[in-house]
């Protein structure tokens, strides 16, 4: 048979909680008028941290053997009416599962596991401490508040730690926090397991560790960390250990200084300090716990057995006020206050049950209990309805409440090296999510005695102009910073494209307006083309003036002076129309440039075509019996030129009415700049204009080519042929050059083609004539002109 479990060491913290319960019960019994004469008794069992012993103790409380009547009007029930305990969630679950079937209320002062909120599994469970769910969420929000996104976690390997950590991790990941590792510890684990945890901590890069563990389990890890000389960790703790003073000794306090955590409110219980410090074994000789505690604290023995005394004998009058341990320290009354509230909750529920004080009996459809003998199950609805305020201003209610308030605790050290818990803020779930923390950061001292918030990130924040790229196989908090692509910027997290008319700067942190490109008058190329255009127009008008001055000379008369003057005027317009291609495109300039170009060139080619036909017809008219010239006299020539030009005018009018050219911002050729150009509007109309010019040019070239060998000294047909050859060559080579050019160079190529073809016509047709008029006047005779 296995040996019975023996509790060897006295847990000072748990003993303080037991004495707090006794204090509350005695306080109630001293004031019977408050509860209509009701008094309360108790039994205390030590579970020794064992689930087996916990269930055994609960079974003993359910089956009390002593049913003797000690007073005439007091009858002891066969079972306790309520149980207060346990401090640990796992042990509480075992107790609640056992006694729940018997409908015995169980009220815990410290079991905060969220799993215990399930009323289907634990219908008789109540507690005076908030559920871990709120604490886990608060710890996750606390990480977000301090900007810690890369943390390690340690938990007790029990219901308290596992459930609490699972909720924490879920909430933390929603807030963008990454968990580098998650280790489990427990008091019964071998040392090798704790050494593995220490090894993980030493190898990690995170500087913040969240500990969701009981102080008993955490103490083992702290001692191992001290042996391994592990320092520089910012601890973040749950309420189970964050206010557990001196549980790891002075060296442990030194390691844990700067720790931050959450705790329930601390409240003064009037009279408790004197009650605890005035305890004497002689006052309660039946209290075996007090006897063991006394012998442990003063390292003596109260048993007077001859020959077996290995320690000095206790007098029983030793002074607890001279002792400094977890029992005598009454500065942190958070958990004892929960015990105090649990006792009073039971007392008020019993009062309401026995005297039918609460009128809600009618709603519960219960019969008023006139007898002082009550059953545990009868107390359950009255516990649910408890809502009182104690004399220390603490509110007591046992229903689950979503409005939870925690204190934010900072673990600091006094000048003597003792732990001191400073309240540096509050967390209130009743406030909006981003306003739940009310912090006094100036009072916080972090690990290493720092006053600045330490950092704990896997990767530093990316500077503006870069984006995050998650490292392969690592959490999202571990990333590389990659420069944004061209045309994108970033100021926070992701790269964003600049608006279509903007481009990113070199640092990729600001969008700049794109450079707008067009052929302007101010730049060298625009000035040069404008100068050439004006020179061509001036030269054309000069030749026209020369022809006007020498209009009565044979060479001018023989050259069909009317068509020559019209050709010179059209060439002048051709030179000038190139100016509309220079400058910033606008609605008017876009409509003007292509239509003017089309009409003036058709007028020019029509005049050349007329001159070519005149040459052909003139020689055919010299044949006997041929009277063809009467069908192509000056009037017919004017009509033909006007008719041919009118067709182009009609095409241009239809173009402007149906789909006119318009200025367009072309962003496709270049990413970093905008090409301001004229969109053709209707491609069909544009090709019709160009095609019509091409047809007339080809016709003119063919006719001139046919007349090139006619016997005239002036060689008019040859010059026209050569001019049209240049004209066609220029515009044929223009096509590939125009297609391969971009931006303002496309416009420059178009202007160059206009000027080159215009100069070709001007020089080939009029240069020989001007040469004779000005330099060879002796050849400007009728005889020379007639020739053969």
C-alpha positions in Angstrom: 0.0 0.0 0.0 1.3 3.5 -0.8 2.1 5.6 2.2 -0.2 8.3 3.2 0.7 11.8 1.9 2.5 13.9 4.4 2.8 17.7 4.2 6.3 18.5 5.3 6.7 22.3 4.9 4.3 25.0 5.9 3.2 27.3 3.1 3.2 30.7 4.8 1.0 32.3 2.2 -1.6 29.6 2.3 -1.5 29.7 6.1 -2.1 33.4 6.0 -5.2 32.8 3.8 -6.5 30.2 6.3 -6.1 32.6 9.2 -7.8 35.3 7.2 -10.9 33.0 6.8 -10.8 32.3 10.6 -10.6 36.1 11.2 -13.6 36.8 9.0 -15.7 34.0 10.7 -14.8 35.2 14.2 -15.6 38.8 13.1 -19.1 37.6 12.0 -19.6 35.6 15.1 -18.8 38.6 17.3 -21.6 40.6 15.6 -24.6 38.2 15.7 -27.0 41.1 15.4 -25.7 41.8 11.9 -26.9 38.3 10.8 -29.9 37.7 13.1 -28.0 35.6 15.5 -26.4 33.3 12.9 -23.0 32.0 13.8 -20.6 30.1 11.6 -18.1 27.3 12.1 -15.4 25.8 10.0 -13.0 23.0 9.2 -9.7 23.4 7.5 -7.8 20.7 5.5 -4.3 21.0 4.1 -4.3 19.7 0.5 -0.5 19.9 0.3 -0.8 20.9 -3.4 -2.0 17.4 -4.3 -5.1 16.8 -6.4 -5.6 13.5 -4.6 -5.5 15.1 -1.2 -7.8 17.9 -2.4 -10.5 15.5 -3.5 -10.1 13.5 -0.3 -10.5 16.7 1.8 -13.6 17.6 -0.2 -15.1 14.2 0.4 -14.4 14.5 4.2 -16.2 17.9 4.2 -19.2 16.3 2.5 -19.4 13.4 5.0 -18.9 14.9 8.4 -18.9 12.1 11.1 -19.5 14.4 14.1 -23.2 15.0 14.2 -23.4 15.7 18.0 -25.7 18.5 19.2 -23.6 21.0 21.1 -26.3 23.5 21.7 -30.1 23.1 22.2 -30.9 25.4 19.2 -28.0 24.5 16.9 -28.0 21.4 14.7 -25.0 20.4 12.7 -25.7 19.2 9.2 -24.0 16.1 7.9 -22.2 18.2 5.3 -20.7 21.6 5.2 -23.0 24.1 3.4 -20.1 25.7 1.4 -16.4 25.2 0.7 -13.9 28.0 0.3 -10.9 27.0 -1.9 -8.7 26.1 -3.5 -5.9 28.6 -4.4 -4.9 26.6 -7.5 -7.1 26.2 -10.5 -6.2 22.5 -11.2 -7.0 21.5 -7.6 -10.2 23.6 -7.7 -11.3 21.8 -10.9 -10.9 18.5 -9.1 -12.9 19.6 -6.1 -15.6 21.3 -8.2 -16.0 18.2 -10.3 -16.4 16.0 -7.2 -18.8 18.1 -5.2 -20.7 19.5 -8.1 -22.8 16.4 -8.3 -23.9 16.9 -4.7 -24.8 20.6 -5.3 -22.4 21.9 -2.6 -21.2 25.5 -3.3 -17.5 26.0 -3.9 -16.1 29.5 -3.7 -12.5 30.1 -4.7 -10.5 33.1 -3.8 -7.7 32.5 -6.3 -8.6 29.9 -8.9 -8.9 32.2 -12.0 -8.8 29.6 -14.8 -11.3 30.7 -17.5 -12.4 27.1 -17.8 -14.2 27.3 -14.5 -16.6 29.8 -16.0 -18.4 27.0 -17.7 -21.6 26.6 -15.6 -22.5 23.4 -17.4 -19.4 21.6 -16.1 -19.1 23.5 -12.8 -22.7 24.5 -11.8 -21.8 25.1 -8.1 -18.6 27.0 -8.6 -18.2 30.7 -7.6 -15.2 32.9 -7.1 -14.2 36.3 -5.8 -11.4 36.8 -8.4 -11.9 37.6 -12.1 -11.5 35.0 -14.8 -8.1 34.6 -16.4 -9.7 35.5 -19.7 -9.6 39.2 -18.8 -6.1 39.0 -17.4 -4.8 37.2 -20.5 -6.3 39.8 -22.7 -4.9 42.6 -20.5 -1.4 41.2 -20.7 -1.6 41.1 -24.5 -2.8 44.7 -24.5 0.0 45.6 -22.1 2.6 44.2 -24.6 1.0 46.4 -27.3 1.1 49.4 -25.0 4.9 49.1 -24.5 5.6 48.1 -28.1 6.9 44.7 -27.3 6.2 42.4 -30.3 8.8 39.7 -29.8 8.4 37.7 -26.6 8.9 34.4 -25.0 6.3 32.7 -22.8 6.5 30.4 -19.8 3.5 28.8 -18.2 2.7 26.3 -15.4 1.9 23.0 -16.9 -1.6 22.9 -15.4 -5.0 24.2 -16.1 -4.2 27.7 -14.8 -1.1 28.1 -17.0 -2.3 26.2 -20.1 -5.7 27.9 -20.4 -4.4 31.3 -19.4 -1.5 31.1 -21.9 -3.7 29.9 -24.7 -6.0 32.9 -24.3 -3.0 35.2 -24.0 -1.3 33.9 -27.2 -4.6 34.2 -29.2 -5.1 37.8 -28.0 -1.4 38.7 -28.5 -1.2 37.4 -32.0 -4.3 39.5 -32.9 -2.4 42.5 -31.7 0.6 41.6 -33.9 2.8 40.1 -31.1 4.9 37.1 -32.1 5.8 34.3 -29.7 9.5 33.2 -30.0 9.0 30.2 -27.7 6.5 28.8 -25.2 7.9 26.7 -22.4 6.0 24.7 -19.7 7.3 24.2 -16.1 6.0 22.5 -13.1 7.2 22.0 -9.5 7.5 18.2 -9.9 9.5 18.3 -13.1 13.1 17.0 -12.9 15.9 19.5 -12.9 16.9 18.6 -16.4 13.6 20.0 -17.7 14.2 23.3 -16.0 17.7 23.3 -17.5 16.2 22.9 -21.0 14.0 25.9 -20.4 16.9 27.9 -19.2 18.9 26.9 -22.3 16.0 28.1 -24.5 15.9 31.4 -22.7 19.6 32.0 -23.1 19.5 31.1 -26.8 16.6 33.4 -27.5 16.7 36.9 -28.9 13.6 38.2 -27.2 14.1 40.4 -24.1 10.6 40.1 -22.7 9.2 36.9 -21.1 5.5 36.6 -20.2 5.1 34.2 -17.2 1.7 32.7 -16.6 2.6 30.4 -13.7 2.0 30.0 -10.0 4.7 31.4 -7.7 5.5 27.8 -6.5 6.4 26.6 -10.0 8.1 29.9 -11.0 10.4 29.8 -7.9 12.1 26.6 -9.3 12.9 28.4 -12.6 14.1 31.6 -10.9 16.5 29.6 -8.7 17.9 27.8 -11.8 18.3 31.1 -13.7 20.2 32.5 -10.7 22.6 29.5 -10.9 23.1 30.1 -14.6 23.6 33.9 -14.1 20.8 34.8 -16.6 20.0 38.6 -16.4 18.6 41.4 -18.5 15.1 39.9 -18.8 12.0 42.1 -18.7 9.4 39.9 -16.9 5.7 40.3 -17.4 3.7 38.4 -14.9 0.3 37.2 -14.0 -1.4 37.8 -10.6 -0.4 34.5 -9.2 3.3 35.5 -8.6 3.6 39.2 -9.4 2.7 40.2 -5.8 4.2 37.1 -4.1 6.8 38.8 -1.9 10.2 37.1 -1.3 9.2 33.8 -2.7 12.6 33.4 -4.4 14.7 35.1 -1.7 16.8 38.3 -2.0 18.7 37.1 -5.0 15.4 36.3 -6.7 14.1 39.8 -5.9 17.2 41.2 -7.6 16.5 39.2 -10.7 12.8 40.1 -10.8 13.1 43.8 -10.2 11.5 45.8 -12.9 8.9 43.1 -13.5 5.5 44.3 -14.6 2.2 42.5 -14.1 -1.4 42.6 -13.2 -3.1 42.2 -9.8 -6.5 42.6 -8.3 -7.1 45.5 -6.1 -5.4 45.8 -2.7 -7.6 46.6 0.2 -7.0 47.1 3.9 -8.8 44.6 6.2 -9.2 46.4 9.5 -8.0 44.3 12.4 -6.4 41.5 10.4 -2.8 42.6 11.0 -3.2 42.5 14.8 -5.1 39.2 14.5 -2.2 37.6 12.6 0.6 39.0 14.6 -1.0 38.3 18.0 -1.4 34.6 17.3 -0.2 32.2 20.0 -0.3 28.4 20.1 -1.7 28.6 23.6 -4.8 30.5 22.3 -5.8 27.6 20.1 -4.0 24.4 21.1 -6.1 22.2 18.8 -4.8 24.1 15.7 -2.2 21.7 14.4 -1.4 24.1 11.5 -0.5 26.9 13.9 1.7 24.5 15.9 3.6 23.4 12.7 3.9 27.1 11.6 5.2 28.2 15.0 7.9 25.5 15.1 8.9 26.3 11.5 9.1 30.1 12.0 11.1 30.1 15.3 13.0 26.8 14.5 12.0 25.3 17.8 9.6 22.6 19.1 6.5 22.7 21.2 6.6 19.0 22.0 8.2 18.1 25.3 9.4 14.6 24.7 12.5 13.6 26.7 15.4 12.4 24.6 13.9 13.3 21.3 14.4 17.1 21.4 16.8 18.1 18.6 15.6 21.7 18.6 15.3 24.3 21.4 11.9 24.3 23.2 9.4 26.9 22.2 7.9 29.0 25.0 4.9 29.9 22.9 5.4 33.6 23.8 7.7 34.4 20.9 6.8 37.6 19.1 5.6 37.4 15.5 6.1 41.1 15.1 9.9 40.5 15.0 9.5 38.1 12.1 9.5 39.1 8.4 8.0 36.6 6.1 5.0 36.1 3.8 2.7 35.4 6.7 3.5 38.6 8.7 3.6 40.8 5.6 0.1 42.4 5.4 1.0 45.1 2.8 -0.3 42.8 0.0 -3.8 41.8 1.0 -5.2 41.1 -2.5 -5.8 37.4 -2.2 -6.6 37.5 1.5 -9.2 40.1 0.7 -10.8 37.6 -1.7 -11.0 35.1 1.1 -12.5 37.7 3.3 -15.2 38.5 0.7 -15.9 34.8 0.2 -16.7 34.3 3.9 -19.0 37.3 4.0 -20.8 36.2 0.8 -21.6 32.9 2.4 -22.8 34.6 5.6 -25.1 37.0 3.7 -26.5 34.1 1.6 -27.2 32.0 4.7 -28.9 34.9 6.4 -31.1 35.5 3.4 -31.9 31.8 3.2 -32.7 31.3 6.8 -34.7 34.5 7.6 -36.2 34.9 4.1 -34.9 38.4 4.0 -34.5 38.5 0.2 -37.8 39.0 -1.5 -36.6 37.2 -4.6 -37.7 33.9 -3.0 -40.9 34.4 -4.8 -39.2 34.6 -8.1 -37.2 31.6 -7.3 -40.3 29.7 -6.4 -38.7 28.4 -3.2 -40.3 27.8 0.2 -39.0 30.1 3.0 -36.7 28.1 5.3 -37.9 28.6 8.9 -35.7 25.8 10.2 -32.1 26.5 11.0 -31.2 23.2 9.4 -30.4 23.9 5.8 -29.0 22.0 2.9 -26.1 23.1 0.7 -28.2 23.1 -2.5 -30.6 25.6 -1.0 -27.8 28.1 -0.7 -26.9 28.2 -4.4 -29.5 30.7 -5.7 -28.8 33.0 -2.7 -25.1 33.0 -3.5 -25.9 34.1 -7.0 -27.9 37.1 -5.7 -25.3 38.3 -3.3 -24.3 41.9 -4.0 -23.0 43.8 -1.0 -20.4 46.4 0.0 -18.2 45.6 3.0 -17.0 48.1 5.5 -13.7 48.4 3.6 -15.7 49.7 0.6 -15.1 46.4 -1.3 -18.1 45.2 -3.4 -18.9 41.5 -3.2 -20.7 39.6 -5.9 -20.2 36.1 -7.2 -21.5 36.3 -10.7 -19.2 36.6 -13.7 -18.7 40.3 -14.5 -17.2 41.6 -17.7 -16.3 44.9 -15.9 -13.0 44.0 -14.4 -10.4 46.3 -13.0 -6.7 45.4 -12.4 -3.8 47.3 -11.0 -0.6 47.4 -13.0 2.2 46.4 -10.6 5.9 47.2 -11.0 8.3 45.1 -9.0 10.8 47.4 -7.4 13.3 47.1 -4.5 13.7 49.1 -1.4 17.1 50.4 -0.3 17.3 47.3 1.9 16.9 45.1 -1.2 13.3 44.0 -0.3 10.6 43.6 -2.9 8.2 46.5 -3.1 5.1 46.5 -5.4 4.3 49.9 -6.8 1.0 50.5 -8.5 1.9 52.3 -11.8 -1.4 52.2 -13.5 -4.9 50.6 -13.9 -6.6 48.5 -16.5 -10.4 48.8 -16.7 -12.4 46.6 -19.1 -15.4 49.0 -18.9 -13.5 51.6 -21.0 -13.0 51.5 -24.8 -10.3 49.2 -26.0 -7.6 51.8 -26.7 -8.3 53.6 -23.5 -8.3 50.8 -20.9 -4.9 51.6 -19.5 -4.3 54.6 -17.3 -0.6 54.6 -16.7 2.0 56.7 -14.8 5.1 55.8 -16.8 7.3 58.1 -14.8 7.0 55.7 -11.8 8.0 52.6 -13.7 11.5 51.2 -13.3 12.3 48.5 -15.9 14.8 45.6 -15.8 18.4 46.8 -15.2 17.1 49.8 -13.3 16.2 51.5 -16.6 13.7 54.3 -16.8 13.4 54.0 -20.6 11.1 51.4 -22.1 13.4 48.5 -23.3 12.8 47.2 -26.8 12.0 43.6 -27.7 11.5 43.1 -31.4 12.6 40.4 -33.7 13.4 43.1 -36.4 13.7 46.8 -36.1 11.0 48.9 -37.7 11.6 49.5 -41.4 12.6 53.1 -42.2 10.5 55.1 -44.6 11.0 54.0 -48.2 11.1 50.3 -47.4 8.7 47.5 -46.9 8.6 44.4 -44.7 9.5 41.0 -46.2 8.9 38.2 -43.8 11.9 35.9 -43.3 11.4 32.4 -44.5 10.3 30.0 -41.7 9.9 32.7 -39.1 7.0 34.6 -37.5 5.7 37.7 -39.2 7.6 39.9 -36.6 10.8 38.8 -38.2 11.4 40.5 -41.5 13.9 42.2 -43.8 13.4 45.7 -45.0 13.4 45.9 -48.8 13.4 49.2 -50.7 10.2 50.1 -52.4 10.0 49.7 -56.1 10.2 52.8 -58.4 7.0 54.8 -58.2 6.2 53.5 -54.7 6.7 55.0 -51.3 6.2 53.8 -47.7 5.9 55.8 -44.5 4.6 53.1 -42.2 4.3 49.4 -43.3 3.5 48.7 -46.9 4.7 50.3 -50.1 2.0 52.3 -51.8 2.0 53.4 -55.4 2.2 57.1 -56.0 -0.7 58.7 -57.9 -0.5 58.5 -61.6 0.9 62.0 -62.0 3.5 61.5 -59.3 6.8 59.6 -58.9 8.8 58.5 -55.9 11.9 60.3 -54.9 15.2 58.5 -54.5 14.6 57.7 -50.8 11.1 56.3 -51.7 9.5 58.3 -48.9 7.8 61.0 -50.8 5.9 61.4 -54.0 7.1 64.1 -56.4 5.2 65.5 -59.3 6.4 63.9 -62.5 8.4 66.0 -65.0 6.1 67.1 -67.8 7.8 66.8 -71.2 6.9 68.7 -74.3 8.8 70.5 -77.0 9.0 74.1 -75.7 10.2 77.3 -77.3 12.6 77.8 -74.5 14.8 74.8 -75.1 17.6 74.6 -77.7 15.9 72.2 -80.0 12.6 74.1 -79.9 14.4 77.4 -80.5 16.4 76.0 -83.4 13.3 74.5 -85.1 11.4 77.8 -84.6 14.3 79.7 -86.2 14.5 77.4 -89.2 10.7 77.6 -89.6 10.7 81.4 -89.5 13.7 81.5 -91.9 11.8 79.3 -94.3 8.7 81.5 -94.1 10.9 84.6 -94.6 12.7 83.1 -97.5 9.4 82.1 -99.2 8.0 85.6 -98.8 11.3 87.1 -100.1 11.1 84.9 -103.2 7.5 86.0 -103.6 8.6 89.7 -103.4 11.3 89.0 -106.0 8.7 87.4 -108.3 6.4 90.3 -107.7 9.1 92.8 -108.6 10.1 90.8 -111.7 6.6 89.8 -112.6 6.9 91.3 -116.2 10.0 89.4 -117.0 9.7 86.4 -119.4 10.8 83.8 -116.8 8.2 84.8 -114.3 5.5 85.0 -117.0 6.5 81.6 -118.4 6.3 80.0 -114.9 2.6 80.5 -114.4 3.0 83.4 -112.0 -0.4 83.0 -110.4 0.3 79.4 -109.4 3.8 80.4 -108.4 2.6 83.1 -106.0 -0.1 80.7 -104.6 2.6 78.0 -104.1 4.9 80.5 -102.3 2.1 81.6 -100.0 1.2 77.9 -99.3 4.9 77.2 -98.6 5.0 80.1 -96.2 2.0 78.6 -94.4 3.7 75.2 -94.3 6.7 76.7 -92.6 4.6 78.6 -90.1 2.3 75.7 -89.3 5.3 73.9 -87.9 5.3 76.5 -85.1 2.0 75.1 -83.8 3.8 71.9 -83.0 6.1 73.7 -80.5 4.9 74.7 -77.0 2.6 73.1 -74.5 -0.3 71.3 -76.2 -3.7 72.7 -75.6 -7.1 72.1 -77.1 -6.7 74.8 -79.7 -3.1 74.0 -80.6 -3.8 70.3 -81.0 -6.8 71.0 -83.4 -4.8 73.6 -85.3 -1.5 71.9 -85.8 -2.8 68.8 -87.7 -5.6 70.5 -89.6 -3.4 73.4 -90.7 -0.6 71.0 -91.7 -3.1 69.0 -93.8 -4.7 71.9 -95.5 -1.5 73.9 -96.3 0.3 70.8 -97.7 -2.7 69.9 -99.9 -2.7 73.5 -101.1 1.0 73.3 -101.8 0.8 70.0 -103.6 -2.3 71.1 -105.5 -0.3 74.1 -106.8 2.6 71.9 -107.8 0.2 69.5 -109.5 -1.3 72.4 -111.4 2.1 73.5 -112.6 2.9 70.0 -113.7 -0.3 69.6 -115.6 0.2 73.0 -117.2 3.7 71.9 -118.5 2.2 68.7 -119.9 -0.7 70.4 -121.5 1.4 73.2 -122.9 3.5 70.9 -125.0 0.5 68.8 -126.1 -1.2 72.0 -127.2 1.6 72.7 -129.8 0.5 69.7 -131.8 -1.6 70.5 -134.9 -5.3 70.4 -134.3 -4.9 70.1 -130.5 -7.1 72.6 -128.6 -6.6 71.1 -125.1 -5.3 74.3 -123.4 -8.7 75.9 -123.5 -9.8 73.3 -120.9 -6.9 74.1 -118.6 -6.6 77.9 -118.6 -6.1 80.1 -115.5 -9.7 79.8 -114.4 -9.6 76.0 -114.6 -6.3 76.0 -112.7 -7.8 78.0 -109.9 -10.8 75.8 -109.7 -8.8 72.6 -109.7 -6.5 74.0 -106.8 -9.5 75.1 -104.8 -11.4 71.9 -105.4 -8.5 69.7 -104.4 -7.9 71.9 -101.3 -11.7 71.9 -100.5 -11.7 68.1 -100.2 -9.0 68.3 -97.5 -10.9 71.1 -95.8 -14.0 69.0 -95.6 -12.1 66.0 -94.2 -10.6 68.3 -91.5 -14.0 69.8 -90.6 -15.5 66.3 -90.2 -12.5 65.4 -88.1 -12.9 68.4 -85.8 -16.7 67.8 -85.5 -16.7 64.1 -84.8 -13.5 63.4 -82.9 -11.1 66.3 -82.7 -7.5 66.0 -81.5 -7.0 66.8 -77.8 -4.0 67.2 -75.4 -3.1 63.9 -73.7 -0.8 63.0 -70.8 1.1 59.9 -72.0 2.6 58.0 -69.0 3.5 54.8 -70.8 6.9 55.5 -72.4 8.5 56.8 -69.3 7.7 56.0 -65.6 9.3 59.1 -64.1 7.8 61.7 -66.5 4.7 62.6 -68.3 4.7 63.3 -72.1 2.3 66.0 -72.9 1.2 65.3 -76.5 -1.7 65.7 -78.8 -3.9 62.6 -79.2 -5.3 62.3 -82.7 -8.8 61.8 -81.5 -9.9 59.9 -84.6 -7.1 57.8 -86.2 -9.2 57.2 -89.3 -9.5 61.0 -89.9 -5.8 61.5 -89.3 -4.9 58.7 -91.8 -7.4 60.2 -94.3 -5.6 63.6 -94.1 -2.2 62.0 -94.5 -3.4 59.6 -97.2 -5.0 62.3 -99.2 -1.7 64.2 -99.2 0.1 61.1 -100.2 -2.2 60.4 -103.1 -1.8 64.0 -104.5 2.0 63.8 -104.0 2.2 60.4 -105.8 0.1 61.7 -108.7 2.2 64.8 -108.9 5.4 62.8 -108.9 4.1 60.5 -111.7 3.0 63.4 -113.9 6.3 65.3 -113.4 8.2 62.1 -114.1 6.4 61.8 -117.4 7.2 65.4 -118.4 10.8 65.3 -117.3 12.2 65.0 -120.9 10.0 67.6 -122.6 12.3 70.0 -124.6 12.2 73.3 -122.6 15.4 75.2 -121.6 13.9 75.9 -118.2 13.6 72.2 -117.2 10.5 72.9 -115.1 9.3 69.3 -115.2 12.7 68.1 -114.1 12.8 70.4 -111.1 9.2 69.4 -110.1 10.2 65.8 -110.4 13.2 66.2 -108.3 11.3 68.3 -105.7 8.6 65.6 -105.4 11.2 62.9 -105.2 12.7 64.8 -102.2 9.2 65.3 -100.7 8.3 61.6 -101.0 11.6 60.5 -99.7 11.3 62.7 -96.6 7.9 61.5 -95.7 8.7 57.8 -96.4 11.7 58.0 -94.0 9.6 60.0 -91.6 7.4 57.0 -90.9 10.0 54.7 -89.1 11.7 57.7 -87.5 8.3 58.9 -86.1 7.4 55.4 -84.8 10.8 54.9 -83.0 10.9 58.3 -81.4 9.4 59.1 -78.0 8.1 62.2 -76.3 9.2 65.6 -77.6 11.5 63.9 -80.2 8.4 62.6 -82.0 7.2 66.1 -82.4 10.7 67.2 -83.5 10.8 64.5 -86.2 7.4 65.7 -87.5 8.5 69.3 -87.6 11.7 68.3 -89.3 9.7 66.4 -92.0 7.5 69.4 -92.6 10.5 71.8 -92.9 12.6 69.4 -95.0 9.8 68.7 -97.5 8.9 72.4 -97.6 12.5 73.5 -98.2 12.8 70.7 -100.9 9.9 72.2 -102.8 11.1 75.8 -102.3 14.7 75.2 -103.4 14.0 72.7 -106.3 11.2 74.8 -107.9 12.3 78.4 -107.2 16.0 78.4 -106.6 16.9 78.0 -110.4 14.5 80.8 -111.3 15.9 83.1 -108.7 19.4 82.3 -109.9 18.5 83.4 -113.4 16.5 86.5 -112.3 19.2 87.8 -109.9 22.5 86.4 -111.2 21.9 85.7 -114.9 19.5 88.4 -116.1 20.9 87.9 -119.7 19.0 84.6 -119.8 15.8 86.1 -118.6 14.6 86.7 -122.2 11.8 85.4 -124.3 14.2 83.8 -126.8 16.0 81.9 -124.0 12.8 80.8 -122.3 11.2 79.5 -125.5 14.3 77.6 -126.5 13.4 74.9 -128.9 
